[in-house]
Amino acid sequence: MNFTTRPELRGTFGAVTSTHWLASATGMSILEAGGNAFDAAVATGFVLQIVEPHLNGPAGDVPIMFHSVRDGGPNVLCGQGVSPGSATIDYYRSLGLDHVPGTGLLAAVVPGAFDAWCALLRDHGTFTLGQVLAPAISYAANGYPLLPAVANLIDAVTPLFERAWPSSLAIYRPGGNLPKANALFRNPVLAETYQRIVKAGEAAGPDREAQIEAAQAYFYKGPIAECIDRFCRDNEFLDSSGDAHSGLLTGDDLANWSATYEAPATYDYENYQVCKTGPWGQGPVFLQQLALLKGFNLAAMDPNGAEFVHTIVECAKLAYADREAYYADPDFADVPLAKLLSDDYNADRRNLIGPSASLELRPGVIDGFEAAVSASTRQEGSPPSADDGSGEPTMAHLEEQVRARMQAGRLKVERTPGDTCHLDVIDRNGNVVTATPSGGWLQSSPVIPELGFCLGTRAQMFWLDEGLPSSLAPRRRPRTTLTPTLAYRDGAPYLAFGTPGGDQQDQWALTFFLRHVHHGMNLQESIDAPQFFTNHFNSSFYPRRSAPGQLMIEGNFPDRTIAELEEFGHRMNVLPNWSVGRMCAAAQEDDMILAAATPRLMQAYAVCR
């Protein structure tokens, strides 16, 4: 029997999983009130903006994948906003920048999450916007228990807020006091913002769809957009470059963007069809790993053994190297995805995998793409020594840096710990939604005083070098790391899953999927099994570092596995037990609905009945 911390939940009515227990409970309350999976997902997503403000926000972004019983599937709803119309490499270079800053106004793109959630509700839901926003408004106005991680983060970034971002200080240290962990915390300004949006929608009349569209217009073509425009134009704030800059985002940028539906990228693996976003996200890298792994007998490998880990990591290195060379917004770049997923291409690539760990970044060379491949192979150096295993500086390291700079009289807004959220919903009718909201973190940029939220910083994922598919250009989608997964089994919608984790999302989720498919682990067992990942390739986040050959692995792997991996040449970094990944998953099989969530960080929760 495989080790597990709790049972895999089973029921017949519905399931909601998310990275916060209050959001999961909210989603289930919507199902119990007669809503469908789409109503529940939207309500869950809005609550995550409130209760995980360090991981996502109203001006963030979200890719949504879903299966509709009425309309079929799979479907993708892209809630990834685009770069400003005036965002050019020349402009950023004229400021003396080598990278788009990881914080502040220069990294802002069009907020995507609000329009995407509204579109999902309008087109597939049954509730009004006021109904699905009510729980989020209540938590923002009346309070929610503040996560210890959020309280610690606010304490760590207080010097930044005091010196550089006073509007953030007003929201997150009300009255100058540090919020206490697990005590009630409120954001009344954000509550009022959402109340104004709901009222603007209701003023359009009784029709549900007309109300939602009026709310979207209020955000993207009305007072919200005007406020964002003024804030970016009239202010300069310190960012991770060490200098103060104003923003480029305008009301016109918001007015000319909306969330879009599109077909997913898919790959057939065993008796599964696995569905991901297009290459404007990193989702296809999951599919590329499957295409490589198809040539190995994973079922015969010990799922906690060195051979299993080594094989997956070496395939990940090759797939992520291709991500760096080829992925971009396909509306503006030719991405040879069919070739990248083809059998002949992956048969050749598979020959590169040997018994020793690779220390090179080796994208495949496809005719016509030689220049992009050459530009993508540069390495940016190793990450900081103080690292928590997720590519982010640890809280202690961040606090030490900030206070040292304050004492020296110079403040530089570093990239601070931030991550992402996730949710999955299945209702009793068979509708399935999976989404990975992110961006607009409290530590990403200053709070807009009239709105109670800050802008996202997704533009940091563009390169300021010419010739790459993901080079910065006006009104393009950055190649993000956000990547929910929807899998069909034997032609029927089966499994929705995902995790926060930046570049690691399609490594942790892949390992979960493979152990479930090949080793018979149920959802909870697959989530609880020890995890691993590599930072071999360029990070998607400022300052774009890499760590060739590095293998991060939880310490609850067998000692023999860790020793053998070191013998294979992996540069080992053993992490604390139960420290990697925040997986959530929901599935349906026969007449049952299943759900599971990670015990890591003691925060994610699955609800099923």
Buried (B, 14 or more C-beta within 10 A) or exposed (E): EBEBEEEBBBBEEBBBBBBBBBBBBBBBBBBEEEBBBBBBBBBBBBBBBBBBBBBBBBBBBBBBBBBBBEEEBBBBBBBBBBBBBEBBBEBBEEEEBEBBBBBBBBBBBBBBBBBBBBBBBBBBBEBBBBBBBBBBBBBBBEBBBBBBBBBBBBBBBBBBBBBBBEBBBBBBBBEEEEBEBEEEBBBBBBBBBBBBBBEBBBEBEEEBEBBBBBBBBBBBBBBBBEBBBBBBBEBEBBBBBEBBBBBBBBBBBBBBBBBBEBEBBBBBBEEBBBBBBBBBBBBBBBBBBBBBBBBBEBEEBEBBBBBBBBBBBBBBBBBBBBBBBBBBBBEBBEBBBEBBBEEEBBEEBBEBBEEEBBEEBBBBEBEEBEEBBEBBBEBBEBBEEEBBBBBBBBBEBBBBBBEEBBEEEEBBBBBBBBBBBBBBBBBBEBBBBBBBBBBBBBBBBBBBBBBBBBBBBBBBBBBBBEEBBBBBBBBBBBBBBBBBBBBBBEEEBBBBBBBBBBBBBBBBBBBBBBBBBBBEBBBBBBBBBBBBBBBBBBBBBBBBBBBBBBBBBBEBBEEEBBEBBBEBBBBBBBBEEBBBBBBBBBBBEEEEBBBBBBBBBEBBBBBBB
